[in-house]
Amino acid sequence: MRFKFTVGQPVEYKPIGGNVGLFTVVRQMPEEFRAVDRKYRIKSEREHFERNVLECDLSASDKPESTYSVVLPLRRFGAHH
C-alpha cells in the first residue's frame, strides 16, 4: 500500500465537532500490522501541537489558508490546576 499524501503537502482535515481546516503533513507514520488505512501526523499553523489522523479523514488542498475557518482547539476531559 502506498501513501496518498507526501510530507509538506497541504491537506484538509475536519476535527470531530469542528470546521474543516488547513493542515500540513508532518510525517507518514509506519505501517501497522493489519491496518486498513495509513496514518499521518499533521500540523496547523494555528495550533501548537500535532495530530495523528487516518488517511481517509484527509483530502488534498489547493485553496489559500485564508479560505478556512479557525479550527477549534481539542476539548480535553479533566481539569488541570
Residue frames as qw, qx, qy, qz and C-alpha x, y, z in Angstrom:
[[0.000, 0.890, 0.457, 0.000, 0.00, 0.00, 0.00],
 [0.441, 0.275, 0.005, 0.855, 1.33, 3.44, -0.92],
 [0.112, -0.529, -0.395, 0.743, 0.87, 6.76, 0.86],
 [0.292, 0.772, 0.514, 0.235, -1.59, 9.15, -0.79],
 [0.044, -0.992, 0.000, -0.116, -0.06, 12.32, 0.74],
 [0.710, 0.292, -0.284, 0.575, 3.57, 13.47, 0.99],
 [0.484, -0.545, -0.296, 0.618, 5.41, 15.26, 3.79],
 [0.158, -0.268, 0.098, 0.945, 4.91, 19.02, 3.44],
 [0.073, -0.358, -0.691, -0.624, 1.69, 18.67, 1.43],
 [0.320, -0.041, 0.296, -0.899, -1.25, 20.88, 2.47],
 [0.235, -0.274, -0.915, -0.181, -4.35, 18.87, 3.37],
 [0.480, -0.402, -0.030, -0.779, -7.85, 19.49, 4.64],
 [0.333, -0.130, -0.892, 0.277, -8.95, 17.88, 7.90],
 [0.462, -0.523, -0.158, -0.698, -12.22, 18.20, 9.82],
 [0.063, 0.138, -0.831, 0.535, -11.89, 17.51, 13.55],
 [0.248, -0.504, -0.827, -0.035, -14.93, 15.99, 15.27],
 [0.185, -0.816, -0.474, 0.274, -17.29, 18.84, 16.07],
 [0.252, -0.605, 0.145, 0.741, -15.12, 21.39, 14.28],
 [0.532, 0.776, -0.022, -0.338, -14.73, 23.12, 10.95],
 [0.876, 0.320, 0.090, 0.350, -12.60, 21.97, 8.04],
 [0.250, -0.902, 0.232, 0.264, -9.11, 23.39, 8.49],
 [0.653, 0.667, -0.342, 0.107, -5.86, 23.58, 6.58],
 [0.744, -0.557, 0.354, 0.105, -3.05, 21.37, 7.88],
 [0.403, 0.689, -0.592, -0.111, 0.37, 20.26, 6.63],
 [0.979, -0.072, -0.185, 0.037, 1.54, 16.66, 6.57],
 [0.254, -0.829, 0.489, -0.097, 4.47, 16.45, 9.01],
 [0.164, -0.396, 0.903, 0.023, 5.15, 12.71, 8.86],
 [0.782, 0.046, -0.470, -0.406, 3.97, 9.49, 7.26],
 [0.613, -0.473, 0.535, -0.338, 3.54, 7.04, 10.13],
 [0.009, -0.296, 0.945, 0.142, 4.95, 3.47, 9.96],
 [0.647, -0.086, -0.550, -0.521, 2.64, 0.79, 8.66],
 [0.498, -0.288, 0.639, -0.510, 0.80, -1.12, 11.38],
 [0.049, -0.019, 0.991, 0.125, 0.13, -4.84, 11.20],
 [0.055, 0.493, 0.860, 0.119, -3.27, -5.47, 9.58],
 [0.072, 0.497, 0.212, -0.839, -4.08, -1.77, 9.41],
 [0.470, 0.636, 0.607, 0.078, -6.84, -0.87, 6.98],
 [0.263, 0.934, 0.117, 0.210, -5.67, 2.71, 6.43],
 [0.588, 0.256, -0.244, 0.727, -2.42, 4.68, 6.56],
 [0.373, -0.839, -0.305, 0.252, -1.77, 7.20, 9.34],
 [0.423, 0.573, -0.035, 0.702, -0.19, 10.65, 9.23],
 [0.339, -0.576, -0.347, 0.659, 0.93, 13.34, 11.65],
 [0.229, 0.690, 0.346, 0.593, -0.43, 16.72, 10.63],
 [0.328, -0.425, -0.320, 0.780, 0.01, 20.24, 11.99],
 [0.143, 0.883, 0.376, 0.242, -1.86, 23.50, 11.64],
 [0.359, 0.401, -0.176, 0.824, -0.03, 26.83, 11.74],
 [0.374, -0.600, -0.016, -0.707, -2.70, 27.94, 14.25],
 [0.873, -0.459, -0.077, -0.144, -2.05, 25.15, 16.78],
 [0.099, -0.763, 0.621, -0.152, 0.93, 24.32, 18.99],
 [0.602, -0.209, 0.764, -0.105, 0.60, 20.55, 18.65],
 [0.275, 0.230, -0.775, -0.520, 0.44, 17.82, 16.00],
 [0.784, 0.039, 0.298, -0.543, -2.43, 15.42, 15.36],
 [0.195, -0.129, 0.944, 0.233, -2.42, 11.73, 14.35],
 [0.638, 0.365, 0.148, -0.661, -5.05, 11.11, 11.67],
 [0.674, 0.160, 0.705, 0.151, -6.12, 8.43, 9.23],
 [0.177, -0.085, 0.566, 0.801, -5.64, 8.89, 5.50],
 [0.004, -0.540, -0.783, -0.310, -9.40, 8.51, 4.91],
 [0.183, -0.818, -0.425, 0.340, -10.00, 11.64, 7.02],
 [0.227, -0.564, 0.233, 0.759, -7.79, 13.85, 4.82],
 [0.623, 0.666, 0.379, 0.154, -8.19, 15.41, 1.40],
 [0.541, 0.087, 0.159, 0.822, -5.72, 17.34, -0.74],
 [0.001, 0.883, 0.310, -0.353, -5.98, 21.14, -0.61],
 [0.505, 0.260, 0.260, 0.781, -5.09, 23.76, -3.17],
 [0.121, -0.893, -0.322, -0.290, -7.00, 26.65, -1.54],
 [0.223, 0.530, -0.385, 0.722, -5.27, 29.53, 0.27],
 [0.313, -0.185, -0.769, 0.526, -5.26, 29.41, 4.08],
 [0.171, 0.055, 0.203, -0.962, -7.48, 32.49, 4.31],
 [0.560, -0.119, -0.487, -0.660, -10.45, 30.50, 2.95],
 [0.576, -0.208, -0.781, 0.121, -10.52, 28.21, 6.02],
 [0.515, -0.764, -0.091, -0.377, -12.24, 28.84, 9.34],
 [0.084, -0.588, 0.690, -0.413, -10.31, 28.76, 12.60],
 [0.686, -0.108, -0.718, -0.038, -10.12, 25.19, 13.91],
 [0.583, -0.692, 0.104, -0.413, -11.40, 24.97, 17.46],
 [0.030, 0.514, -0.816, 0.263, -8.96, 23.52, 20.00],
 [0.549, -0.128, -0.824, -0.059, -9.45, 19.97, 21.20],
 [0.583, -0.581, 0.117, -0.556, -11.67, 19.61, 24.25],
 [0.396, 0.226, -0.835, 0.309, -9.87, 17.65, 26.93],
 [0.700, -0.561, -0.363, -0.251, -11.65, 15.90, 29.79],
 [0.728, -0.384, -0.316, 0.472, -10.49, 16.51, 33.33],
 [0.051, -0.991, 0.004, -0.121, -9.21, 19.67, 34.95],
 [0.714, 0.164, -0.247, 0.634, -5.63, 20.82, 35.25],
 [0.332, -0.933, -0.139, -0.013, -4.86, 23.08, 38.17]]
